[in-house]
Amino acid sequence: MEEDLKLLLDAEARAEALVDGATRECERLIEQAHAEVRAAEQRTEAHIPEMRSSFLGKAEERAKLAVAEMERRYQKRGELLHSLAQEHREEAVGAALALFVDPDWE
């Protein structure tokens, strides 16, 4: 019986040693993961100005394209309005001349 108790105590000591080793390994892995996260955060933070510049450049390019498109549409619309104004001006001049020549004209 004494031998069985000794074997059980030895087994318990080995189990505790395994648990302690596993606990240390777990803590080491957690610390390593924290270090990797901190390094990743630092890399990301270092790239923020570059990313911001890239995003601003793309946004500026899109804004330039949008402005160019709006200018093109407004130019086209302006040409149409100018054409219509010219057409109506000619009609108005014709009507004014007709009234001048014949006041009863309508």
SULNOR-V149851 format. One record per residue. RES is the residue in one small letter. PHI is phi as a letter, one per 20 degrees, with the letter a starting at -180 (none if undefined). BURIAL is # if it has 24 or more other C-alpha atoms within 12 Angstrom, else .. D_FIRST is the distance of its C-alpha to the first C-alpha in Angstrom with 1 decimal. Layout:
# SULNOR-V149851
res=RES phi=PHI burial=BURIAL d_first=D_FIRST
res=RES phi=PHI burial=BURIAL d_first=D_FIRST
This chain:
# SULNOR-V149851
res=m phi=none burial=. d_first=0.0
res=e phi=f burial=. d_first=3.8
res=e phi=f burial=. d_first=5.3
res=d phi=f burial=. d_first=5.0
res=l phi=f burial=. d_first=6.4
res=k phi=f burial=. d_first=8.6
res=l phi=f burial=. d_first=9.8
res=l phi=f burial=. d_first=10.6
res=l phi=f burial=. d_first=12.4
res=d phi=f burial=. d_first=14.2
res=a phi=f burial=. d_first=15.2
res=e phi=f burial=. d_first=16.4
res=a phi=f burial=. d_first=18.4
res=r phi=f burial=. d_first=19.9
res=a phi=f burial=. d_first=20.9
res=e phi=f burial=. d_first=22.5
res=a phi=f burial=. d_first=24.3
res=l phi=f burial=. d_first=25.6
res=v phi=f burial=. d_first=26.7
res=d phi=f burial=. d_first=28.4
res=g phi=f burial=. d_first=30.1
res=a phi=f burial=. d_first=31.2
res=t phi=f burial=. d_first=32.5
res=r phi=f burial=. d_first=34.4
res=e phi=f burial=. d_first=35.9
res=c phi=f burial=. d_first=36.9
res=e phi=f burial=. d_first=38.6
res=r phi=f burial=. d_first=40.3
res=l phi=f burial=. d_first=41.6
res=i phi=f burial=. d_first=42.9
res=e phi=f burial=. d_first=44.7
res=q phi=f burial=. d_first=46.1
res=a phi=f burial=. d_first=47.4
res=h phi=f burial=. d_first=49.0
res=a phi=f burial=. d_first=50.6
res=e phi=f burial=. d_first=51.9
res=v phi=f burial=. d_first=53.3
res=r phi=f burial=. d_first=55.0
res=a phi=f burial=. d_first=56.5
res=a phi=f burial=. d_first=57.8
res=e phi=f burial=. d_first=59.3
res=q phi=f burial=. d_first=61.0
res=r phi=f burial=. d_first=62.4
res=t phi=f burial=. d_first=63.6
res=e phi=f burial=. d_first=65.2
res=a phi=f burial=. d_first=66.9
res=h phi=e burial=. d_first=68.4
res=i phi=g burial=. d_first=69.7
res=p phi=g burial=. d_first=73.2
res=e phi=f burial=. d_first=73.5
res=m phi=f burial=. d_first=72.5
res=r phi=f burial=. d_first=74.8
res=s phi=f burial=. d_first=77.6
res=s phi=f burial=. d_first=77.1
res=f phi=f burial=. d_first=77.0
res=l phi=f burial=. d_first=80.1
res=g phi=f burial=. d_first=81.9
res=k phi=f burial=. d_first=81.2
res=a phi=f burial=. d_first=82.2
res=e phi=f burial=. d_first=85.4
res=e phi=f burial=. d_first=86.2
res=r phi=f burial=. d_first=85.7
res=a phi=f burial=. d_first=87.9
res=k phi=f burial=. d_first=90.6
res=l phi=f burial=. d_first=90.6
res=a phi=f burial=. d_first=90.8
res=v phi=f burial=. d_first=93.7
res=a phi=f burial=. d_first=95.5
res=e phi=f burial=. d_first=95.2
res=m phi=f burial=. d_first=96.5
res=e phi=f burial=. d_first=99.4
res=r phi=f burial=. d_first=100.2
res=r phi=f burial=. d_first=100.2
res=y phi=f burial=. d_first=102.3
res=q phi=f burial=. d_first=104.7
res=k phi=f burial=. d_first=105.2
res=r phi=f burial=. d_first=105.6
res=g phi=f burial=. d_first=108.1
res=e phi=f burial=. d_first=110.1
res=l phi=f burial=. d_first=110.2
res=l phi=f burial=. d_first=111.3
res=h phi=f burial=. d_first=113.9
res=s phi=f burial=. d_first=115.3
res=l phi=f burial=. d_first=115.5
res=a phi=f burial=. d_first=117.2
res=q phi=f burial=. d_first=119.7
res=e phi=f burial=. d_first=120.4
res=h phi=f burial=. d_first=120.9
res=r phi=f burial=. d_first=123.0
res=e phi=f burial=. d_first=125.4
res=e phi=f burial=. d_first=125.6
res=a phi=f burial=. d_first=126.3
res=v phi=f burial=. d_first=129.0
res=g phi=f burial=. d_first=130.5
res=a phi=f burial=. d_first=130.5
res=a phi=f burial=. d_first=132.0
res=l phi=f burial=. d_first=134.8
res=a phi=f burial=. d_first=135.5
res=l phi=f burial=. d_first=135.8
res=f phi=f burial=. d_first=138.0
res=v phi=f burial=. d_first=140.3
res=d phi=c burial=. d_first=140.1
res=p phi=f burial=. d_first=139.0
res=d phi=e burial=. d_first=138.9
res=w phi=f burial=. d_first=136.3
res=e phi=b burial=. d_first=132.9
